[in-house]
Amino acid sequence: MTIDRQDLRTLCDKTLSETEFEGLGRRIVGKVRDSYVDAGRRTLIVSDRVSCFDRVVGTIPLKGQVLNQMAAFWFQQTRNIAPNHLISVPDPNVSVVEECRTLPVEFVMRGYLTGSSSTSIWTAYERGERRYCGHALPDGLRRHEPLPEALLTPTTKAPKGQHDELTSREELIESGAIDAGLYDRSAEICHALFAAGRAHAEQRGLILVDTKYELGLDEQGGIVVIDEIHTPDSSRYWYRDRYERALSEGRNPEALDKEYVRRWLIERGWKGNGPQPELTLEVRCEAARRYIEAYEQITGTDFRPNTEPPEARMRRNLGV
């Protein structure tokens, strides 16, 4: 890793928590990304905010740079599977993308019986449920084991500040949220992307456990992959060479994603309701280290952070 722990501690005071740029278009603030929409294009600025349980819980140094550049890597890697919205990356934290009409579904692909949230597939299975998002699950599965096959388990897309809800193909079609043909074409893309992501992760010594995709429609009505893909925010990664030992010892597999932050919060009794524990400096630095390691492990290249003041740098690179 090209940046040490002390540098990360210093950068904790210089994180990108919010933006407000005039001249880029209409501003839309998400949990992690600030979007500026103008003339059929969207400028996506990836902040250092981190969200868990659909709540922003703080900032992690360099997180936005890692996510933006890893998403660009994966968009390039998967262009042969499905078109995506990326046009250019003019700054470490910024992507300029084609404006698309977002489908009202989050397409969550799962390969393992795991998770820690109240809506996770493991939580449901542990409660005795044997049907999850329309899929039948057999008895006798153990926590963190592979599912019999990769499953698409969709959720609704809730407004900011609200929780996404588990759903199924049948419920989405019946509600009119999406028609059967569009859902099924989207499902084919998600299965293909997940298979490609798992194969690449395997080559890089990792397991791509689960992930979520967002899809949209371009001006011609074609399906386009949008937002991000296979980043540590949208995906769960485990170390492949440590997985079997962790299971044999009854431990959680070692993860390389934001699950570290989520588990830290859970250990302090917080799962999204009420006042949250403040992330410590140590937790923020360790999370940053893991994000950077994920980037380097997956891309096979060193992460080169830009430590200039982010707002001035972005204004220069965006010409605003």
VEXKE-106979 format. One record per residue (C-alpha): residue number from 1; residue in three letters; y, x, z. Coordinates in Angstrom, 3 decimals. Layout:
% VEXKE-106979
   nr  rest     north      east        up
  NUM   ALA         Y         X         Z
...
END
This chain:
% VEXKE-106979
   nr  rest     north      east        up
    1   MET     0.000     0.000     0.000
    2   THR     3.406     1.378    -1.003
    3   ILE     5.322     0.057     2.024
    4   ASP     4.579     0.786     5.676
    5   ARG     4.624    -1.419     8.767
    6   GLN     8.009    -0.175     9.998
    7   ASP     9.617    -1.009     6.653
    8   LEU     8.138    -4.494     6.877
    9   ARG     9.615    -4.943    10.351
   10   THR    13.041    -3.975     8.994
   11   LEU    12.674    -6.375     6.061
   12   CYS    11.922    -9.268     8.435
   13   ASP    15.711    -9.466     8.941
   14   LYS    16.342    -9.576     5.187
   15   THR    14.004   -12.296     3.969
   16   LEU    14.961   -14.788     1.264
   17   SER    15.038   -18.082     3.150
   18   GLU    17.236   -20.189     0.860
   19   THR    19.281   -20.055    -2.327
   20   GLU    22.255   -21.871    -3.744
   21   PHE    23.343   -20.772    -7.205
   22   GLU    25.942   -22.630    -9.231
   23   GLY    25.554   -22.567   -12.971
   24   LEU    21.759   -22.661   -13.085
   25   GLY    21.458   -26.446   -13.165
   26   ARG    20.361   -29.220   -10.831
   27   ARG    18.931   -27.774    -7.611
   28   ILE    15.634   -29.015    -6.189
   29   VAL    14.358   -27.533    -2.917
   30   GLY    10.609   -27.424    -2.293
   31   LYS     8.629   -26.029     0.609
   32   VAL     8.550   -22.527    -0.902
   33   ARG    10.331   -22.678    -4.267
   34   ASP    13.910   -23.563    -5.139
   35   SER    14.176   -24.959    -8.659
   36   TYR    17.202   -25.176   -10.921
   37   VAL    16.763   -27.495   -13.912
   38   ASP    18.931   -27.425   -17.016
   39   ALA    18.418   -28.154   -20.724
   40   GLY    14.624   -28.327   -20.724
   41   ARG    14.148   -25.209   -18.657
   42   ARG    13.521   -24.653   -14.975
   43   THR    14.483   -21.526   -13.063
   44   LEU    11.953   -21.120   -10.245
   45   ILE    13.085   -18.960    -7.350
   46   VAL    10.207   -18.119    -5.034
   47   SER    11.540   -17.725    -1.497
   48   ASP     9.922   -15.949     1.442
   49   ARG     9.341   -19.261     3.234
   50   VAL     5.788   -19.961     4.370
   51   SER     4.410   -23.465     4.866
   52   CYS     1.396   -24.590     6.870
   53   PHE     0.252   -28.160     7.389
   54   ASP     2.996   -29.244     4.946
   55   ARG     5.729   -27.783     7.178
   56   VAL     7.869   -24.691     6.632
   57   VAL     7.048   -22.470     9.608
   58   GLY     9.172   -19.369     8.940
   59   THR     9.534   -16.485     6.494
   60   ILE     7.388   -13.492     5.565
   61   PRO     9.003   -10.362     4.104
   62   LEU     8.387    -9.788     0.369
   63   LYS     6.207   -12.899     0.133
   64   GLY     8.281   -14.391    -2.683
   65   GLN     8.014   -11.243    -4.792
   66   VAL     4.251   -11.112    -4.306
   67   LEU     3.730   -14.774    -5.192
   68   ASN     5.998   -14.741    -8.228
   69   GLN     4.448   -11.624    -9.716
   70   MET     0.877   -12.642    -8.943
   71   ALA     1.447   -16.043   -10.555
   72   ALA     2.785   -14.260   -13.656
   73   PHE    -0.332   -12.060   -13.695
   74   TRP    -2.646   -15.070   -13.562
   75   PHE    -0.655   -17.075   -16.119
   76   GLN    -1.136   -14.185   -18.531
   77   GLN    -4.833   -13.849   -17.659
   78   THR    -5.590   -17.536   -18.265
   79   ARG    -3.550   -18.315   -21.390
   80   ASN    -6.778   -18.473   -23.388
   81   ILE    -8.043   -21.286   -21.130
   82   ALA    -4.957   -23.506   -20.966
   83   PRO    -1.268   -23.266   -21.864
   84   ASN     1.164   -22.739   -19.003
   85   HIS     4.873   -23.158   -18.454
   86   LEU     5.916   -19.505   -18.004
   87   ILE     8.651   -18.219   -20.338
   88   SER     9.931   -15.071   -18.614
   89   VAL    10.188   -13.204   -15.289
   90   PRO    13.786   -11.901   -15.119
   91   ASP    13.635   -10.904   -11.447
   92   PRO    10.909   -10.088    -8.882
   93   ASN    11.482   -13.486    -7.225
   94   VAL    12.290   -15.528   -10.322
   95   SER    10.411   -17.154   -13.183
   96   VAL    11.990   -19.116   -16.012
   97   VAL     9.635   -21.860   -17.128
   98   GLU     9.408   -24.795   -19.476
   99   GLU    10.398   -28.056   -17.832
  100   CYS     7.386   -30.392   -17.745
  101   ARG     6.589   -33.833   -16.370
  102   THR     4.477   -33.128   -13.290
  103   LEU     1.264   -35.110   -12.914
  104   PRO     1.207   -37.014    -9.578
  105   VAL    -1.978   -35.254    -8.410
  106   GLU    -2.790   -31.947    -6.746
  107   PHE    -6.054   -30.739    -8.250
  108   VAL    -7.948   -28.937    -5.478
  109   MET   -11.054   -26.985    -6.455
  110   ARG   -13.526   -26.052    -3.701
  111   GLY   -16.483   -23.707    -3.864
  112   TYR   -17.369   -23.456    -0.161
  113   LEU   -17.786   -25.739     2.855
  114   THR   -14.846   -24.418     4.852
  115   GLY   -11.320   -25.112     6.055
  116   SER    -9.465   -25.609     9.306
  117   SER    -7.062   -28.500     8.708
  118   SER    -7.720   -32.119     9.640
  119   THR    -8.295   -32.950     5.970
  120   SER   -10.541   -30.000     5.085
  121   ILE   -13.990   -30.549     3.655
  122   TRP   -15.590   -28.774     6.632
  123   THR   -13.743   -30.966     9.158
  124   ALA   -14.955   -34.080     7.381
  125   TYR   -18.504   -32.760     7.124
  126   GLU   -18.549   -31.798    10.806
  127   ARG   -17.555   -35.385    11.659
  128   GLY   -20.669   -36.562     9.861
  129   GLU   -19.024   -37.718     6.655
  130   ARG   -21.209   -37.203     3.614
  131   ARG   -18.794   -38.423     0.963
  132   TYR   -15.633   -36.444     0.292
  133   CYS   -13.063   -37.331    -2.378
  134   GLY   -15.733   -39.318    -4.211
  135   HIS   -18.415   -36.603    -4.049
  136   ALA   -21.729   -37.021    -2.199
  137   LEU   -22.586   -34.101     0.090
  138   PRO   -26.176   -33.335     1.174
  139   ASP   -27.261   -32.884     4.775
  140   GLY   -28.084   -29.444     6.127
  141   LEU   -25.093   -27.451     4.895
  142   ARG   -23.540   -24.863     7.200
  143   ARG   -19.926   -23.917     7.676
  144   HIS   -18.574   -21.370     5.170
  145   GLU   -21.643   -21.683     2.904
  146   PRO   -21.306   -22.301    -0.835
  147   LEU   -21.276   -25.927    -1.922
  148   PRO   -24.095   -26.912    -4.287
  149   GLU   -21.481   -26.870    -7.060
  150   ALA   -17.726   -26.420    -7.339
  151   LEU   -15.971   -29.703    -6.591
  152   LEU   -12.639   -31.096    -7.721
  153   THR   -11.206   -32.860    -4.659
  154   PRO    -7.786   -34.272    -5.589
  155   THR    -4.951   -35.207    -3.269
  156   THR    -1.825   -37.248    -3.795
  157   LYS     1.478   -35.414    -4.118
  158   ALA     3.561   -36.418    -1.105
  159   PRO     7.362   -36.114    -0.961
  160   LYS     8.757   -33.113     0.903
  161   GLY     8.179   -33.475     4.652
  162   GLN     5.192   -35.787     4.254
  163   HIS     1.477   -35.016     4.062
  164   ASP    -0.630   -35.098     0.912
  165   GLU    -3.502   -37.575     1.180
  166   LEU    -7.112   -37.065     0.137
  167   THR    -8.118   -39.273    -2.755
  168   SER   -10.673   -39.437    -5.575
  169   ARG   -10.858   -39.847    -9.329
  170   GLU   -11.707   -43.517    -8.938
  171   GLU    -8.873   -44.244    -6.499
  172   LEU    -6.292   -42.453    -8.626
  173   ILE    -7.303   -44.339   -11.761
  174   GLU    -7.505   -47.684    -9.964
  175   SER    -4.026   -47.200    -8.468
  176   GLY    -2.546   -46.448   -11.888
  177   ALA    -1.387   -42.981   -10.843
  178   ILE    -3.201   -41.447   -13.832
  179   ASP    -5.438   -42.761   -16.591
  180   ALA    -9.086   -41.781   -16.922
  181   GLY    -8.688   -39.733   -20.090
  182   LEU    -5.826   -37.646   -18.725
  183   TYR    -7.616   -37.084   -15.417
  184   ASP   -10.816   -35.983   -17.128
  185   ARG    -9.009   -33.582   -19.474
  186   SER    -7.196   -32.148   -16.454
  187   ALA   -10.489   -31.822   -14.586
  188   GLU   -12.000   -29.795   -17.437
  189   ILE    -9.061   -27.384   -17.311
  190   CYS    -9.310   -27.026   -13.518
  191   HIS   -13.043   -26.297   -13.608
  192   ALA   -12.514   -23.693   -16.343
  193   LEU    -9.633   -22.026   -14.502
  194   PHE   -11.615   -21.923   -11.254
  195   ALA   -14.640   -20.410   -12.960
  196   ALA   -12.455   -17.721   -14.526
  197   GLY   -10.700   -17.045   -11.231
  198   ARG   -13.990   -16.719    -9.355
  199   ALA   -15.377   -14.324   -11.959
  200   HIS   -12.283   -12.097   -11.823
  201   ALA   -12.226   -12.151    -8.008
  202   GLU   -15.900   -11.144    -7.951
  203   GLN   -15.113    -8.118   -10.105
  204   ARG   -12.317    -7.170    -7.701
  205   GLY   -14.487    -7.416    -4.572
  206   LEU   -13.265   -10.820    -3.456
  207   ILE   -14.487   -14.413    -3.273
  208   LEU   -12.134   -17.106    -4.581
  209   VAL   -13.127   -19.803    -2.099
  210   ASP   -10.854   -22.670    -3.081
  211   THR    -7.538   -23.244    -4.786
  212   LYS    -5.145   -25.917    -5.929
  213   TYR    -3.633   -26.424    -9.363
  214   GLU    -0.603   -28.360   -10.466
  215   LEU    -0.485   -29.651   -14.004
  216   GLY     2.225   -31.222   -16.103
  217   LEU     2.860   -32.616   -19.555
  218   ASP     5.076   -30.877   -22.100
  219   GLU     7.350   -32.668   -24.576
  220   GLN     4.411   -33.256   -26.923
  221   GLY     2.258   -34.720   -24.156
  222   GLY     0.001   -31.683   -23.862
  223   ILE    -1.396   -30.600   -20.493
  224   VAL     0.278   -27.473   -19.122
  225   VAL    -0.520   -25.435   -15.995
  226   ILE     2.604   -25.227   -13.820
  227   ASP     3.926   -23.981   -10.466
  228   GLU     1.551   -21.140    -9.447
  229   ILE    -2.058   -20.132    -9.930
  230   HIS    -4.566   -18.262    -7.738
  231   THR    -1.931   -16.891    -5.330
  232   PRO    -2.555   -16.359    -1.591
  233   ASP    -0.465   -19.498    -0.981
  234   SER    -2.457   -21.784    -3.242
  235   SER    -5.870   -20.159    -2.792
  236   ARG    -8.282   -18.912    -0.167
  237   TYR    -9.803   -15.452    -0.688
  238   TRP   -12.541   -13.740     1.324
  239   TYR   -13.757   -10.137     1.169
  240   ARG   -17.060   -10.244    -0.710
  241   ASP   -18.667    -7.260     1.029
  242   ARG   -17.941    -8.636     4.518
  243   TYR   -18.933   -12.247     3.903
  244   GLU   -22.677   -12.151     4.694
  245   ARG   -22.189   -10.140     7.872
  246   ALA   -19.541   -12.539     9.146
  247   LEU   -21.879   -15.492     8.602
  248   SER   -24.805   -13.763    10.272
  249   GLU   -22.619   -13.020    13.317
  250   GLY   -21.207   -16.545    13.480
  251   ARG   -17.683   -15.413    12.621
  252   ASN   -15.153   -16.752    10.165
  253   PRO   -15.190   -14.720     6.941
  254   GLU   -12.322   -12.240     6.752
  255   ALA    -9.583   -13.784     4.664
  256   LEU    -6.835   -12.381     2.465
  257   ASP    -4.404   -15.291     2.268
  258   LYS    -2.084   -17.415     4.399
  259   GLU    -5.073   -18.747     6.372
  260   TYR    -4.216   -15.937     8.813
  261   VAL    -0.921   -17.667     9.664
  262   ARG    -2.560   -21.085     9.800
  263   ARG    -5.227   -19.897    12.234
  264   TRP    -2.618   -18.191    14.419
  265   LEU    -0.809   -21.518    14.735
  266   ILE    -4.040   -23.416    15.420
  267   GLU    -4.949   -20.974    18.185
  268   ARG    -1.699   -21.983    19.859
  269   GLY    -2.521   -25.663    19.610
  270   TRP    -0.307   -26.533    16.653
  271   LYS    -1.563   -28.365    13.564
  272   GLY     1.655   -29.710    12.115
  273   ASN     2.886   -32.140    14.755
  274   GLY     5.568   -31.532    17.353
  275   PRO     7.492   -28.298    17.956
  276   GLN     5.807   -25.317    16.330
  277   PRO     5.321   -21.874    17.861
  278   GLU     7.753   -19.342    16.398
  279   LEU     6.032   -16.725    14.260
  280   THR     6.197   -13.345    15.962
  281   LEU     7.393   -10.195    14.235
  282   GLU     3.842    -8.846    14.341
  283   VAL     2.396   -11.962    12.711
  284   ARG     5.021   -11.904     9.977
  285   CYS     4.366    -8.233     9.207
  286   GLU     0.583    -8.651     9.217
  287   ALA     0.880   -11.663     6.918
  288   ALA     3.075    -9.597     4.568
  289   ARG     0.525    -6.790     4.592
  290   ARG    -2.205    -9.241     3.619
  291   TYR    -0.144   -10.754     0.809
  292   ILE     0.536    -7.289    -0.588
  293   GLU    -3.116    -6.272    -0.273
  294   ALA    -4.140    -9.455    -2.086
  295   TYR    -1.798    -8.603    -4.949
  296   GLU    -3.101    -5.057    -5.243
  297   GLN    -6.752    -6.032    -4.908
  298   ILE    -6.548    -8.797    -7.500
  299   THR    -4.300    -7.131   -10.077
  300   GLY    -5.661    -3.604    -9.635
  301   THR    -2.096    -2.240    -9.542
  302   ASP     0.243    -1.042    -6.793
  303   PHE     2.802    -3.512    -5.520
  304   ARG     6.282    -2.066    -6.073
  305   PRO     8.703    -3.966    -3.819
  306   ASN    12.350    -4.319    -4.684
  307   THR    14.279    -3.932    -1.422
  308   GLU    17.773    -4.594    -2.779
  309   PRO    19.630    -7.519    -1.136
  310   PRO    17.922   -10.385    -2.965
  311   GLU    20.884   -12.689    -3.619
  312   ALA    23.080   -10.054    -5.268
  313   ARG    20.126    -8.760    -7.275
  314   MET    19.180   -12.253    -8.507
  315   ARG    22.776   -13.059    -9.458
  316   ARG    22.881    -9.878   -11.541
  317   ASN    19.542   -10.486   -13.208
  318   LEU    20.265   -14.156   -13.882
  319   GLY    23.870   -13.636   -14.939
  320   VAL    25.380   -16.140   -12.496
END
